[in-house]
Amino acid sequence: MKFYIEFNPCRECKDIIRELNETFPTDEGSKKLLRHITYNHTEVGQAIIEDFAKEADKENFPWFR
């Protein structure tokens, strides 16, 4: 899965990305970057949340009918 986002990476972001590029990318490395972005770059999280469609009726479960 590829995920494209636009934001200004901080020094720590750049270090993590450089580390991922120098070594064989691992799930743990991806998790580290995602954790950093989630906790330290709230503008990224907010942009992702705004892009997801909001459900009008959360109690409407079509698979339950």
C-alpha positions, 0 to 999 in steps of 0.5 A: 500500500502506498500513501502519499502525503504532503507535509514539511518533515522535521529533522527526526522525520528525515533521519527516519526516512534516511534510515529506511532508505539505507537499509532494507525497508521493514515493517518495524521501520514503517511503524516507527515513521507512522508513529512519529508522524501520528504523534508529532505532526498533528496536521497530517492526522487531521488532513487524513481524517478530513479526507475520509467520508463521514458516515451519516448514520453510524447505527446503519449496519447494512450487513446486519439486515 
